[in-house]
Amino acid sequence: MTARRTSLLLAAVAIAAVLAALASRAPRLRAPDHPPAFSSWEPPSLEVRPAGRNAWSIPFPEDSRTLPAAVVKEPHILLELGHPVAMRALELGAEDGAVFRAWATVLDGAGGQELVALGERKGARVEMPLPASVAGRRVASLRIAYRPGGPAVEPVAPIPPAKILRELGKANTYMAPPGLGEADDLDHPRRSALFVLEDGKLLGPAHAMHDDIRKNGAGRYSHWQGTFYFSSSDGSDPRTNGRQYAVARRTPNEIRIAIP
């Protein structure tokens, strides 16, 4: 009985030694020494700001001519990770209706690189998992293309009902305080970059002809020589319909990035 137990013990030790040898030969994914962090980016003018644990906020450039387009053949931003890290997915966010496309540069065991497409997603918050074929490999950089779902705006001045004057038909006027922004005029018929909000929603179209505002209304407006000519969305009187109106200005399209 003692000899049998001794044989079983020796066999167990031998099996453990074989397993240890196999494990030592298998490639190991070393735990990252540092949390994810971006060391550089293109274009260099990007303002990458921390927005939480392993998360960042980036005002996305509006002028696509400043963005790199090579490699993935469309304008995008390139984010280089200071230390390649293992990741299972990429989380992206912006306004409703935003469209994202993303690619990850992953490292192989021999030190080579492979560009992997993470696909396209639409929404205010999306998750892009890494394909199973590269799961567990380290990511060295990210490429992100983004198409806004609509202009991101912020109110800059309320339009008090007492300051609204009824004009003709469905048109109303409001004289804007100075300093909000340049208005349209004969030489610059589409210069104004200001918007009109009704209960937080954009009215429009902007730069409308005044006769069109008077006859058709439906949210049309114009910022003309310092005065807003505008109509409510349903033709009601903005002085008495109980809705809140405001002048708004566009804000930079901003995306949020997280590596969960």
SVG drawing of the C-alpha trace seen along z (x, -y; Angstrom):
<svg xmlns="http://www.w3.org/2000/svg" viewBox="-51 -96 61 98">
<polyline fill="none" stroke="black" stroke-width="0.4" points="0.0,0.0 2.9,-2.3 4.5,-1.6 1.3,-2.4 0.9,-5.7 4.5,-6.5 4.0,-5.8 0.9,-8.0 2.8,-10.9 5.6,-10.6 3.2,-10.6 1.5,-13.7 4.8,-15.5 5.8,-14.5 2.5,-15.8 2.9,-19.1 6.4,-19.4 5.1,-18.8 2.3,-21.4 4.7,-23.9 7.1,-23.4 4.2,-23.9 3.0,-27.0 6.5,-28.5 6.6,-28.1 3.2,-29.6 3.1,-33.4 2.0,-35.4 0.2,-38.7 2.1,-40.8 -0.1,-43.0 0.3,-46.6 2.7,-48.7 0.7,-51.9 -3.0,-52.7 -4.0,-53.6 -2.7,-57.1 -2.2,-58.8 1.3,-60.0 0.7,-61.8 -2.0,-62.4 -2.7,-63.7 -3.5,-66.4 -1.2,-67.9 -3.8,-70.7 -6.1,-68.2 -7.0,-69.0 -7.2,-65.6 -8.6,-66.1 -9.1,-63.5 -12.8,-62.8 -12.7,-60.0 -10.9,-56.7 -9.5,-55.6 -11.7,-58.2 -11.0,-61.3 -12.8,-64.2 -11.8,-65.5 -13.2,-68.5 -13.2,-66.9 -11.8,-69.2 -14.5,-70.6 -12.1,-71.1 -11.4,-67.7 -8.5,-69.1 -6.5,-69.2 -7.1,-65.4 -4.9,-62.5 -6.7,-60.4 -4.0,-57.9 -4.1,-54.2 -7.9,-54.1 -8.7,-56.4 -11.0,-58.8 -10.4,-61.7 -9.8,-60.6 -7.9,-61.3 -4.9,-59.2 -4.3,-58.5 -1.0,-56.8 -1.0,-55.0 2.0,-55.7 2.2,-52.0 0.4,-49.4 -2.3,-47.9 -4.6,-44.9 -8.2,-45.9 -11.5,-44.2 -13.4,-47.1 -13.5,-50.8 -16.3,-53.0 -17.2,-56.2 -19.8,-58.9 -21.1,-62.2 -24.5,-63.7 -27.5,-61.7 -27.2,-60.5 -23.3,-60.6 -21.7,-58.0 -18.3,-56.5 -15.8,-54.3 -12.7,-53.0 -9.6,-51.0 -7.0,-49.6 -3.3,-48.9 -2.6,-45.6 0.8,-44.0 1.6,-40.4 4.0,-38.2 6.9,-39.0 6.6,-42.7 4.7,-43.3 1.6,-45.4 -1.8,-44.8 -4.5,-47.3 -7.9,-45.9 -11.2,-47.5 -13.7,-47.8 -16.6,-48.6 -19.2,-51.4 -21.7,-52.4 -24.3,-55.1 -25.6,-56.6 -24.9,-58.9 -22.9,-56.1 -21.5,-53.0 -19.2,-50.1 -16.8,-48.6 -15.5,-45.2 -12.2,-44.0 -12.6,-41.0 -12.1,-37.6 -9.2,-37.0 -7.1,-39.7 -8.6,-39.4 -5.9,-39.7 -3.4,-41.3 -2.0,-44.7 -3.2,-47.8 -0.7,-50.5 -2.9,-53.1 -6.5,-54.0 -7.9,-55.7 -11.4,-57.2 -13.6,-58.8 -16.6,-60.7 -19.6,-62.3 -21.8,-64.6 -25.4,-63.8 -26.2,-67.5 -24.8,-70.8 -24.0,-70.9 -25.2,-74.2 -25.5,-76.0 -27.8,-78.9 -26.1,-82.3 -29.1,-84.6 -32.7,-84.1 -35.4,-85.7 -37.8,-87.2 -41.5,-87.2 -41.7,-90.9 -38.9,-91.7 -40.7,-89.9 -42.6,-92.0 -45.2,-90.7 -44.3,-91.6 -46.4,-90.4 -48.1,-87.0 -46.2,-84.3 -43.1,-86.4 -41.9,-87.9 -38.9,-90.0 -36.4,-90.3 -33.5,-92.8 -30.5,-91.0 -28.2,-92.6 -24.8,-93.6 -21.9,-91.3 -23.6,-88.0 -22.2,-87.6 -22.2,-89.0 -25.6,-89.1 -26.4,-88.6 -26.6,-91.6 -26.7,-92.3 -23.0,-91.6 -23.0,-88.6 -26.4,-86.9 -25.4,-83.7 -22.8,-85.1 -24.6,-84.6 -23.5,-81.6 -26.3,-82.0 -29.3,-79.7 -32.8,-80.1 -34.0,-77.5 -37.6,-76.7 -37.8,-74.7 -34.2,-73.6 -34.8,-72.4 -33.3,-74.0 -35.7,-76.0 -35.0,-76.4 -34.1,-76.6 -31.9,-79.6 -31.2,-82.5 -34.7,-82.3 -36.3,-85.0 -38.4,-87.3 -41.5,-86.9 -41.1,-83.1 -41.0,-83.5 -44.2,-85.6 -46.1,-83.3 -44.9,-79.8 -43.5,-80.1 -42.7,-76.6 -39.6,-77.6 -37.9,-79.6 -35.8,-82.4 -33.2,-85.0 -30.6,-87.0 -30.6,-90.2 -28.6,-93.3 -28.9,-92.7 -32.5,-91.6 -33.9,-88.1 -37.0,-87.5 -38.4,-84.2 -41.5,-82.0 -42.6,-79.4 -42.7,-75.8 -46.5,-75.7 -47.4,-79.3 -48.4,-80.1 -47.6,-83.4 -44.2,-83.1 -45.2,-85.8 -48.0,-83.7 -47.5,-80.1 -45.6,-79.3 -42.5,-78.1 -38.9,-79.2 -36.9,-80.8 -33.2,-81.5 -30.3,-82.5 -27.7,-79.8 -24.2,-79.4 -22.5,-76.3 -20.0,-74.5 -17.2,-72.3 -18.2,-68.8 -16.9,-66.8 -16.4,-63.1 -15.7,-61.0 -13.4,-58.0 -13.1,-55.3 -11.1,-52.1 -13.1,-49.9"/>
</svg>
